[in-house]
Amino acid sequence: MNKTLTLVVPTYNEKANITPLVEKIAAALSGYEYEVLFVDDNSSDGTAQAIDSLKKDYPVRVIVRRNEKGLASAVVRGFENASHELIVVMDADLQHPPAIIPNLVAAINEGADIVVASRYIPGGGCADWSGLRKLISRGAIFLAQLVLPAARKVKDPMSGFFALKRSVIEGKKLEPIGYKILLETLVLGSYRKVVEVPFQFQLREQGKSKLNLNQEYEYLRHLARLAKRSGEAVRFIKFCLVGGSGVLVNFGLLWLLTEQAGFHYVLSAAIAIETSIITNFLLNNFVTFSDRRASGRKGFFGNMAKFNLVSLGGLLINLAILALLTEVAGFYYMLSNLFGIAGATLWNFFVNNWWTWKGSKPL
């Protein structure tokens, strides 16, 4: 069993927490060979000096960044300077209990490449969080899992407490914004197995929380950047182009069946709609979601049925927005329809991404 590890701990004005954190780590890791690598963003309260004062008694060292800021980028600096192959990331504010570290290490030794300390599996939780804080956390997770399929591999992709093998991030260009380094690791890292272990997120005892509106904005920027870097933004563009081709199929077949074949326009429209749905499904299956398409006849036709149901939902959304904006808000009906198409497109993409083509190849 590997009991050699580097703990990467980003800090900014956490002086009061340093000694109790290091003492708790030492108690939890008795019998382990470890180092605690603090990456400090030039704290003004003497955090780096407090760390230096512990060097004679504990295996700690500190890197002080004077021209950079940000928790996630500090963790990346820690990755670059870690002495060991097994790396654990945790906060300095004692909200991540060091007693959980052996559980993370054990899961790595059992074959996991990434182990997430999770608040959202049985046994995990958040001590005395307000309803608003829980809503923000759940909302952030929902957005991540909606936009980035890799985030769906775990229940808590927002966790700041996790362990990984160096090979997961070796050679990867990590450029995180804000706080959520695990999310970037899940999206861009090289790994096969990721597991979660439960932990109870503790309330901060000393210092001030860094969470603010600017961090929420940075998180949205981070999601957008990861969508671009992971190819999900390109996937959305492909989906829209396929949808545009479906419109051409729909209108072309409607005209052909009505004007040339003499069908009643309602029957023509029904045939045209279903034909465009099928052609859209085929193009999306073999182009947009080619990396996640189901194998075998059952999977193929099952996904086609799902795609039809999602498309029906998109049609209802389009009609609802059209009616609401035209009849209630007084918009010109063509403009209302444009908003309806936009709403239906977002629905169709995200639900198909989440449900129809939910599978993914192992990384």
NORURJO-V9692 format. One record per residue. N is the residue number from 1. RES is the residue in one small letter. SS is DSSP state (h for helix, s for strand, l for the rest). OMEGA is omega in degrees with one decimal (NA if undefined). BURIAL is # if it has 9 or more other ideal C-beta (glycine too) atoms within 8 Angstrom, else .. Layout:
n:N res:RES ss:SS omega:OMEGA burial:BURIAL
n:N res:RES ss:SS omega:OMEGA burial:BURIAL
This chain:
n:1 res:m ss:l omega:178.2 burial:.
n:2 res:n ss:l omega:178.4 burial:#
n:3 res:k ss:l omega:179.6 burial:.
n:4 res:t ss:s omega:-174.9 burial:#
n:5 res:l ss:s omega:170.7 burial:#
n:6 res:t ss:s omega:172.2 burial:#
n:7 res:l ss:s omega:177.4 burial:#
n:8 res:v ss:s omega:-175.6 burial:#
n:9 res:v ss:s omega:176.3 burial:#
n:10 res:p ss:s omega:-178.4 burial:#
n:11 res:t ss:s omega:167.4 burial:#
n:12 res:y ss:l omega:-178.7 burial:#
n:13 res:n ss:l omega:179.9 burial:#
n:14 res:e ss:l omega:-174.4 burial:#
n:15 res:k ss:h omega:-174.8 burial:#
n:16 res:a ss:h omega:-176.5 burial:.
n:17 res:n ss:h omega:-170.6 burial:#
n:18 res:i ss:h omega:-176.5 burial:#
n:19 res:t ss:h omega:178.7 burial:.
n:20 res:p ss:h omega:178.1 burial:.
n:21 res:l ss:h omega:-178.0 burial:#
n:22 res:v ss:h omega:178.8 burial:#
n:23 res:e ss:h omega:179.6 burial:.
n:24 res:k ss:h omega:176.3 burial:#
n:25 res:i ss:h omega:-180.0 burial:#
n:26 res:a ss:h omega:178.9 burial:#
n:27 res:a ss:h omega:-178.1 burial:.
n:28 res:a ss:h omega:-172.5 burial:#
n:29 res:l ss:l omega:173.4 burial:#
n:30 res:s ss:l omega:-177.1 burial:.
n:31 res:g ss:l omega:177.1 burial:.
n:32 res:y ss:l omega:168.5 burial:#
n:33 res:e ss:s omega:-173.4 burial:.
n:34 res:y ss:s omega:169.0 burial:#
n:35 res:e ss:s omega:173.1 burial:#
n:36 res:v ss:s omega:-178.4 burial:#
n:37 res:l ss:s omega:177.2 burial:#
n:38 res:f ss:s omega:173.7 burial:#
n:39 res:v ss:s omega:-170.5 burial:#
n:40 res:d ss:s omega:179.6 burial:#
n:41 res:d ss:l omega:175.1 burial:#
n:42 res:n ss:l omega:-178.4 burial:.
n:43 res:s ss:l omega:-179.7 burial:#
n:44 res:s ss:l omega:-175.2 burial:.
n:45 res:d ss:l omega:179.4 burial:.
n:46 res:g ss:l omega:179.5 burial:.
n:47 res:t ss:h omega:-178.1 burial:#
n:48 res:a ss:h omega:179.3 burial:#
n:49 res:q ss:h omega:177.8 burial:.
n:50 res:a ss:h omega:177.7 burial:#
n:51 res:i ss:h omega:-180.0 burial:#
n:52 res:d ss:h omega:-177.4 burial:.
n:53 res:s ss:l omega:-178.3 burial:.
n:54 res:l ss:l omega:-172.7 burial:#
n:55 res:k ss:l omega:-176.4 burial:#
n:56 res:k ss:l omega:-176.1 burial:.
n:57 res:d ss:l omega:-174.9 burial:.
n:58 res:y ss:l omega:179.2 burial:.
n:59 res:p ss:l omega:-178.0 burial:.
n:60 res:v ss:s omega:169.8 burial:#
n:61 res:r ss:s omega:-175.3 burial:#
n:62 res:v ss:s omega:170.1 burial:#
n:63 res:i ss:s omega:179.5 burial:#
n:64 res:v ss:s omega:176.9 burial:.
n:65 res:r ss:l omega:-176.2 burial:#
n:66 res:r ss:l omega:-176.0 burial:.
n:67 res:n ss:l omega:179.4 burial:.
n:68 res:e ss:l omega:177.9 burial:#
n:69 res:k ss:l omega:174.3 burial:.
n:70 res:g ss:l omega:-176.9 burial:#
n:71 res:l ss:h omega:-174.6 burial:#
n:72 res:a ss:h omega:179.4 burial:#
n:73 res:s ss:h omega:174.7 burial:#
n:74 res:a ss:h omega:177.4 burial:#
n:75 res:v ss:h omega:177.4 burial:#
n:76 res:v ss:h omega:176.1 burial:#
n:77 res:r ss:h omega:176.6 burial:#
n:78 res:g ss:h omega:175.8 burial:#
n:79 res:f ss:h omega:-175.8 burial:#
n:80 res:e ss:h omega:-174.1 burial:.
n:81 res:n ss:h omega:-179.9 burial:#
n:82 res:a ss:l omega:-177.9 burial:#
n:83 res:s ss:l omega:-172.2 burial:.
n:84 res:h ss:l omega:-177.0 burial:#
n:85 res:e ss:l omega:178.4 burial:.
n:86 res:l ss:s omega:-175.3 burial:#
n:87 res:i ss:s omega:174.2 burial:#
n:88 res:v ss:s omega:178.3 burial:#
n:89 res:v ss:s omega:177.4 burial:#
n:90 res:m ss:s omega:177.2 burial:#
n:91 res:d ss:s omega:-178.3 burial:#
n:92 res:a ss:l omega:-168.7 burial:#
n:93 res:d ss:l omega:178.6 burial:#
n:94 res:l ss:l omega:173.8 burial:#
n:95 res:q ss:l omega:173.9 burial:.
n:96 res:h ss:l omega:-174.4 burial:#
n:97 res:p ss:l omega:179.5 burial:#
n:98 res:p ss:h omega:-179.8 burial:#
n:99 res:a ss:h omega:-179.1 burial:.
n:100 res:i ss:h omega:-173.7 burial:#
n:101 res:i ss:h omega:178.3 burial:#
n:102 res:p ss:h omega:177.4 burial:#
n:103 res:n ss:h omega:177.3 burial:#
n:104 res:l ss:h omega:-179.7 burial:#
n:105 res:v ss:h omega:-179.7 burial:#
n:106 res:a ss:h omega:-179.8 burial:#
n:107 res:a ss:h omega:174.3 burial:#
n:108 res:i ss:h omega:179.9 burial:#
n:109 res:n ss:h omega:178.3 burial:.
n:110 res:e ss:l omega:172.6 burial:.
n:111 res:g ss:l omega:178.2 burial:.
n:112 res:a ss:l omega:174.1 burial:#
n:113 res:d ss:l omega:175.8 burial:#
n:114 res:i ss:s omega:175.5 burial:#
n:115 res:v ss:s omega:-176.7 burial:#
n:116 res:v ss:s omega:169.3 burial:#
n:117 res:a ss:s omega:-167.1 burial:#
n:118 res:s ss:s omega:174.0 burial:#
n:119 res:r ss:l omega:-167.0 burial:#
n:120 res:y ss:l omega:167.8 burial:.
n:121 res:i ss:l omega:-179.3 burial:#
n:122 res:p ss:l omega:-176.7 burial:.
n:123 res:g ss:l omega:178.2 burial:.
n:124 res:g ss:l omega:179.0 burial:#
n:125 res:g ss:s omega:-178.6 burial:.
n:126 res:c ss:s omega:-174.6 burial:#
n:127 res:a ss:l omega:170.4 burial:.
n:128 res:d ss:l omega:174.4 burial:.
n:129 res:w ss:l omega:174.7 burial:#
n:130 res:s ss:l omega:177.6 burial:.
n:131 res:g ss:h omega:179.8 burial:.
n:132 res:l ss:h omega:179.9 burial:.
n:133 res:r ss:h omega:177.8 burial:#
n:134 res:k ss:h omega:179.9 burial:#
n:135 res:l ss:h omega:178.8 burial:.
n:136 res:i ss:h omega:-179.2 burial:#
n:137 res:s ss:h omega:180.0 burial:#
n:138 res:r ss:h omega:178.9 burial:.
n:139 res:g ss:h omega:178.5 burial:.
n:140 res:a ss:h omega:178.4 burial:#
n:141 res:i ss:h omega:179.8 burial:#
n:142 res:f ss:h omega:179.3 burial:.
n:143 res:l ss:h omega:-179.9 burial:#
n:144 res:a ss:h omega:-177.8 burial:#
n:145 res:q ss:h omega:175.5 burial:#
n:146 res:l ss:h omega:-173.7 burial:#
n:147 res:v ss:h omega:-171.3 burial:#
n:148 res:l ss:l omega:-179.0 burial:#
n:149 res:p ss:h omega:-179.8 burial:#
n:150 res:a ss:h omega:179.7 burial:#
n:151 res:a ss:h omega:-179.3 burial:#
n:152 res:r ss:h omega:180.0 burial:#
n:153 res:k ss:h omega:-179.0 burial:.
n:154 res:v ss:l omega:178.3 burial:#
n:155 res:k ss:l omega:-173.8 burial:.
n:156 res:d ss:l omega:179.6 burial:#
n:157 res:p ss:l omega:178.5 burial:#
n:158 res:m ss:l omega:-176.4 burial:#
n:159 res:s ss:l omega:174.9 burial:#
n:160 res:g ss:l omega:-174.5 burial:#
n:161 res:f ss:l omega:-175.3 burial:#
n:162 res:f ss:s omega:177.3 burial:#
n:163 res:a ss:s omega:178.0 burial:#
n:164 res:l ss:s omega:170.8 burial:#
n:165 res:k ss:s omega:179.7 burial:#
n:166 res:r ss:h omega:-178.0 burial:#
n:167 res:s ss:h omega:180.0 burial:.
n:168 res:v ss:h omega:-175.1 burial:#
n:169 res:i ss:h omega:-178.0 burial:#
n:170 res:e ss:l omega:179.8 burial:.
n:171 res:g ss:l omega:-179.8 burial:.
n:172 res:k ss:l omega:177.5 burial:#
n:173 res:k ss:l omega:-179.0 burial:.
n:174 res:l ss:l omega:-178.8 burial:#
n:175 res:e ss:l omega:-174.4 burial:.
n:176 res:p ss:l omega:173.3 burial:#
n:177 res:i ss:l omega:174.7 burial:#
n:178 res:g ss:l omega:-167.3 burial:#
n:179 res:y ss:l omega:-162.2 burial:#
n:180 res:k ss:l omega:-179.0 burial:#
n:181 res:i ss:h omega:178.9 burial:#
n:182 res:l ss:h omega:-179.4 burial:#
n:183 res:l ss:h omega:178.5 burial:#
n:184 res:e ss:h omega:178.9 burial:#
n:185 res:t ss:h omega:179.0 burial:#
n:186 res:l ss:h omega:-176.7 burial:#
n:187 res:v ss:h omega:-171.1 burial:#
n:188 res:l ss:h omega:-176.1 burial:#
n:189 res:g ss:l omega:176.6 burial:#
n:190 res:s ss:l omega:-177.2 burial:.
n:191 res:y ss:l omega:177.3 burial:#
n:192 res:r ss:l omega:-173.8 burial:.
n:193 res:k ss:l omega:174.7 burial:.
n:194 res:v ss:s omega:-179.6 burial:#
n:195 res:v ss:s omega:178.0 burial:#
n:196 res:e ss:s omega:170.7 burial:#
n:197 res:v ss:s omega:-175.0 burial:#
n:198 res:p ss:s omega:169.0 burial:#
n:199 res:f ss:l omega:177.9 burial:#
n:200 res:q ss:s omega:178.6 burial:#
n:201 res:f ss:s omega:-173.9 burial:#
n:202 res:q ss:l omega:173.5 burial:#
n:203 res:l ss:l omega:177.1 burial:.
n:204 res:r ss:l omega:179.0 burial:#
n:205 res:e ss:l omega:-177.0 burial:.
n:206 res:q ss:l omega:176.0 burial:.
n:207 res:g ss:l omega:-175.5 burial:#
n:208 res:k ss:l omega:177.5 burial:.
n:209 res:s ss:l omega:179.3 burial:.
n:210 res:k ss:l omega:-176.6 burial:.
n:211 res:l ss:l omega:177.5 burial:.
n:212 res:n ss:l omega:-177.1 burial:.
n:213 res:l ss:h omega:178.9 burial:.
n:214 res:n ss:h omega:178.0 burial:.
n:215 res:q ss:h omega:177.0 burial:#
n:216 res:e ss:h omega:176.7 burial:#
n:217 res:y ss:h omega:178.6 burial:.
n:218 res:e ss:h omega:178.7 burial:#
n:219 res:y ss:h omega:178.3 burial:#
n:220 res:l ss:h omega:175.3 burial:#
n:221 res:r ss:h omega:179.6 burial:#
n:222 res:h ss:h omega:177.8 burial:#
n:223 res:l ss:h omega:-179.0 burial:#
n:224 res:a ss:h omega:-179.9 burial:#
n:225 res:r ss:h omega:179.8 burial:#
n:226 res:l ss:h omega:176.4 burial:#
n:227 res:a ss:h omega:178.5 burial:#
n:228 res:k ss:h omega:-175.3 burial:#
n:229 res:r ss:h omega:-178.4 burial:.
n:230 res:s ss:h omega:-179.0 burial:#
n:231 res:g ss:l omega:-179.6 burial:.
n:232 res:e ss:h omega:176.7 burial:#
n:233 res:a ss:h omega:176.9 burial:#
n:234 res:v ss:h omega:177.4 burial:.
n:235 res:r ss:h omega:179.4 burial:#
n:236 res:f ss:h omega:177.8 burial:#
n:237 res:i ss:h omega:177.3 burial:.
n:238 res:k ss:h omega:-180.0 burial:#
n:239 res:f ss:h omega:179.1 burial:#
n:240 res:c ss:h omega:178.6 burial:#
n:241 res:l ss:h omega:175.8 burial:.
n:242 res:v ss:h omega:176.8 burial:#
n:243 res:g ss:h omega:176.8 burial:#
n:244 res:g ss:h omega:177.7 burial:.
n:245 res:s ss:h omega:177.7 burial:#
n:246 res:g ss:h omega:176.4 burial:#
n:247 res:v ss:h omega:178.6 burial:#
n:248 res:l ss:h omega:177.3 burial:.
n:249 res:v ss:h omega:-178.5 burial:#
n:250 res:n ss:h omega:-177.2 burial:#
n:251 res:f ss:h omega:-178.7 burial:#
n:252 res:g ss:h omega:-179.4 burial:.
n:253 res:l ss:h omega:176.1 burial:#
n:254 res:l ss:h omega:179.3 burial:#
n:255 res:w ss:h omega:-176.2 burial:#
n:256 res:l ss:h omega:-177.7 burial:#
n:257 res:l ss:h omega:-178.2 burial:#
n:258 res:t ss:h omega:-173.3 burial:#
n:259 res:e ss:h omega:-175.2 burial:.
n:260 res:q ss:h omega:-177.9 burial:.
n:261 res:a ss:l omega:176.1 burial:.
n:262 res:g ss:l omega:177.4 burial:.
n:263 res:f ss:l omega:171.7 burial:#
n:264 res:h ss:l omega:-172.1 burial:.
n:265 res:y ss:h omega:178.8 burial:.
n:266 res:v ss:h omega:176.7 burial:.
n:267 res:l ss:h omega:177.3 burial:#
n:268 res:s ss:h omega:-178.3 burial:#
n:269 res:a ss:h omega:179.6 burial:#
n:270 res:a ss:h omega:179.0 burial:.
n:271 res:i ss:h omega:-178.5 burial:#
n:272 res:a ss:h omega:-179.9 burial:#
n:273 res:i ss:h omega:-178.4 burial:#
n:274 res:e ss:h omega:178.0 burial:.
n:275 res:t ss:h omega:179.1 burial:#
n:276 res:s ss:h omega:176.7 burial:#
n:277 res:i ss:h omega:-179.4 burial:#
n:278 res:i ss:h omega:178.9 burial:#
n:279 res:t ss:h omega:176.1 burial:#
n:280 res:n ss:h omega:179.0 burial:#
n:281 res:f ss:h omega:-177.9 burial:#
n:282 res:l ss:h omega:-179.9 burial:.
n:283 res:l ss:h omega:179.2 burial:#
n:284 res:n ss:h omega:-178.3 burial:#
n:285 res:n ss:h omega:-174.7 burial:#
n:286 res:f ss:h omega:179.6 burial:.
n:287 res:v ss:h omega:-173.8 burial:#
n:288 res:t ss:h omega:-177.0 burial:#
n:289 res:f ss:l omega:-177.2 burial:#
n:290 res:s ss:l omega:-179.0 burial:.
n:291 res:d ss:l omega:-175.6 burial:.
n:292 res:r ss:l omega:-177.6 burial:#
n:293 res:r ss:l omega:-178.1 burial:#
n:294 res:a ss:l omega:177.6 burial:#
n:295 res:s ss:l omega:176.7 burial:.
n:296 res:g ss:h omega:-177.6 burial:.
n:297 res:r ss:h omega:-178.3 burial:.
n:298 res:k ss:h omega:179.0 burial:.
n:299 res:g ss:h omega:-178.9 burial:#
n:300 res:f ss:h omega:-176.8 burial:#
n:301 res:f ss:h omega:173.9 burial:.
n:302 res:g ss:h omega:177.5 burial:#
n:303 res:n ss:h omega:177.8 burial:#
n:304 res:m ss:h omega:178.0 burial:#
n:305 res:a ss:h omega:177.1 burial:.
n:306 res:k ss:h omega:-179.3 burial:#
n:307 res:f ss:h omega:177.3 burial:#
n:308 res:n ss:h omega:-179.9 burial:#
n:309 res:l ss:h omega:178.9 burial:.
n:310 res:v ss:h omega:179.7 burial:#
n:311 res:s ss:h omega:175.8 burial:#
n:312 res:l ss:h omega:176.4 burial:.
n:313 res:g ss:h omega:177.5 burial:#
n:314 res:g ss:h omega:178.1 burial:#
n:315 res:l ss:h omega:179.7 burial:#
n:316 res:l ss:h omega:177.5 burial:.
n:317 res:i ss:h omega:178.6 burial:#
n:318 res:n ss:h omega:-178.5 burial:#
n:319 res:l ss:h omega:-179.1 burial:#
n:320 res:a ss:h omega:178.7 burial:#
n:321 res:i ss:h omega:177.5 burial:#
n:322 res:l ss:h omega:-178.5 burial:#
n:323 res:a ss:h omega:-176.8 burial:#
n:324 res:l ss:h omega:-177.2 burial:#
n:325 res:l ss:h omega:-178.7 burial:#
n:326 res:t ss:h omega:-173.2 burial:#
n:327 res:e ss:h omega:-175.8 burial:.
n:328 res:v ss:h omega:-175.7 burial:.
n:329 res:a ss:l omega:177.2 burial:.
n:330 res:g ss:l omega:177.9 burial:.
n:331 res:f ss:l omega:170.1 burial:#
n:332 res:y ss:l omega:-169.2 burial:.
n:333 res:y ss:h omega:178.8 burial:.
n:334 res:m ss:h omega:176.2 burial:.
n:335 res:l ss:h omega:177.1 burial:#
n:336 res:s ss:h omega:-179.3 burial:#
n:337 res:n ss:h omega:177.9 burial:#
n:338 res:l ss:h omega:176.0 burial:.
n:339 res:f ss:h omega:178.4 burial:#
n:340 res:g ss:h omega:178.0 burial:#
n:341 res:i ss:h omega:179.0 burial:#
n:342 res:a ss:h omega:178.4 burial:.
n:343 res:g ss:h omega:179.8 burial:#
n:344 res:a ss:h omega:179.3 burial:#
n:345 res:t ss:h omega:178.5 burial:#
n:346 res:l ss:h omega:176.9 burial:.
n:347 res:w ss:h omega:-176.2 burial:#
n:348 res:n ss:h omega:-177.3 burial:#
n:349 res:f ss:h omega:-173.1 burial:#
n:350 res:f ss:h omega:-179.9 burial:#
n:351 res:v ss:h omega:176.2 burial:#
n:352 res:n ss:h omega:178.5 burial:#
n:353 res:n ss:h omega:-176.0 burial:#
n:354 res:w ss:h omega:-168.0 burial:#
n:355 res:w ss:h omega:-173.8 burial:#
n:356 res:t ss:h omega:-179.7 burial:#
n:357 res:w ss:l omega:-174.2 burial:#
n:358 res:k ss:l omega:-178.7 burial:#
n:359 res:g ss:l omega:175.9 burial:.
n:360 res:s ss:l omega:177.6 burial:.
n:361 res:k ss:l omega:176.2 burial:.
n:362 res:p ss:l omega:-179.0 burial:.
n:363 res:l ss:l omega:NA burial:.
